């Protein structure tokens, strides 16, 4: 059972099944906040996706949400084509949540002992920050782990054909973690070396988690961590 759990829990199918409720809660939260003083604020990675798409000439409302759903259906099709089954072990989903909770707790202890946190509490509104944390877990992991790690791995592999798999993966993780850290300074927060370093380290740790345990557990770990920080700092 243990071997089967680790194999299935890191699969794309289980990853998107367990993150789908997070995605729906995030989008529902944004919808309910429309017309409030926080209606203009969205998760930074979510906004980044929409801005990139808009520069390509597309004008689609909630484009990042549409992309997430598109990926979800692609994964579902892949699952049906290759495994001929949509069987979901509910106990596996519960264990994935518990496993993510443990990783998030360890991340909080590790980063907290350094006196810095990955998440910046933007406003003094717990409800808003909880919604934002769900979006951060999904969209930041999609961009910086699923997308950038793959792109940089393939690019380095193409340029340095003789480089080993380990070295290629290491440099892809290193570059994506730098971008992950710099991304957090795109808003009003001023750059500081300490904050950059701690977010770079967090990027490395989340990247290693993604490589070994898949997107779902990494995204939930990220969201759990942000939620822990919210209740600790507010």
Number of C-alpha atoms within 10 A of each C-alpha: 7 7 7 9 15 15 12 17 22 20 16 18 23 25 24 24 16 21 19 17 12 21 21 14 14 24 19 12 19 20 11 11 17 12 9 8 8 13 14 10 14 18 20 18 22 20 16 17 17 20 15 11 15 13 9 8 8 12 12 11 9 13 18 19 18 12 13 17 15 12 14 19 14 13 19 18 14 14 17 13 10 8 10 10 10 11 7 12 12 9 10 19 19 12 13 24 18 15 14 23 20 15 22 23 14 14 21 20 14 14 16 14 10 11 11 16 22 23 19 14 18 12 10 11 12 14 11 20 23 20 23 24 25 27 28 24 27 27 24 21 25 20 18 25 29 17 14 20 25 16 15 19 21 15 14 16 18 11 9 11 10 9 13 11 10 9 13 20 20 16 15 23 25 19 18 25 25 18 15 24 21 16 17 20 14 11 8 8 10 9 12 9 8 12 19 19 15 19 25 22 19 21 25 21 17 27 26 17 18 20 17 13 21 23 30 30 30 29 30 29 27 29 26 25 26 26 20 18 20 20 11 8 10 11
